[in-house]
């Protein structure tokens, strides 16, 4: 940590100590401090947070109180310092400097697969069958994070496999890199009292628990009793005043239930602080294109999530439909990249092609490889922010990238050609385009009206 970040960390810690003496009166003062330190960065985000703090009619007014009341104060302070200060305010200038110096993408977050193993046997997933054959060692994870921090990366996200198969190593990483935030996508079944106590001790580990919907839908794919185990995990986390959220994949089969008002209320009632929504991606030779949502179904998801966000106290991210807020595709290191359990660096967690392995190249060299430079030069892949992906909505773009760079499939069981993958997206992209154009014109009109 440099002097500036040390002062910021100390200042924010003291500000939170002051906040908890009288939260209602001191919350606006905390925002005054944040505005001063931000020096003009993130104006929209800061304005939104201030509105949630000060306006009782704002949907997130109770959400802010939920955090202050129901999250351990030391966890709140750690999250504020590591996420807002380290991963955003301090890291931003470092990343910008490196982007300018090396003329390549520099990520804001790095996704890692600690292992290919999983404790469940979910329908359509290879992980449990593939077993504990591939792992990033503790030292390899540690070295990726060390290199990442040199590039200003303080946000790390675990995927899998089931990351919590390696829970002891992950806690050790939290201890060693206590200035970072670690989020993990998990099935939740390995979260018990002992692990929750460890989370409370380190304070910088946040689970996002995967659900397919309610009990029947979750258990039918993940196994009998999994839904109840997830509810128990959330209860344990809530009792220890920890931050946690939900991860949902919507398909043509479950989009109605998983975006219903009843489902949102269930997540809120169970104490979730955030939800990630992911569009189904037909990745893999055995994928089912019929699970791709129709244009009308995707529009339903798009409208429902935006409606709920305007009136319900749950922070929600719609990974495919929120590209307008991040300027299009964020993969290829523009905001994140993915490193699998074999060390292969993929541009995206959904696009399993690579020309680099972290065991053979530095992280910076990965960012300057032909594959990642093709992303750098091609982004955004579409001016319509509802068509951001080079695979799903612009499959000709991914075909061209893989052909140009010679990147190879990193699928661990059944390597898939880019042609096979993209051919499953051609009809979808063509059908979605008219609806995407209609919705994007609508959004542009909404923004123009707000300016006037």
Secondary structure, 3 states (H helix, E strand, C coil): CCHHHHHHHHHHHHHHHHHCCCHHHHHHHHHHHHHHHHCCCCHHHHHHHHHHHHCCCCCCHHHHHHHHHHCCHHHHHHHHHHHHHHHHHHHHHHHHHHHHHHCCCCCCEEEEECECCCCCCCCCCCHHHHCCCCECCHHHHHHHHHHHHHCCCCEEEEECCCHHHHHHHHHHHHHHCCCCEEEEEECCCCCCHHHHHHHHHHCCEEEEEEECCCHHHHHHHHCCCHHHHHHHHHHHHHHCCCCEEEEEEECCCCHHHHCCHHHHHHHHHCCCCEEEEEECCCCCCCCCHHHCCCHHHHHHHHHHHHHHHHHCCCEEEECCCCHHHCCCCCCCCCCEEEECCCCEEECECCECEECCECCCCCHHHHHCCHHHHHHHHHCCCCCCCCCCCCCCCCHHHHHHHHHHHCCEECCCCCCCCHHHHHHHHHHHHHHHHHHHHHHHHHHHHHHHHHHC
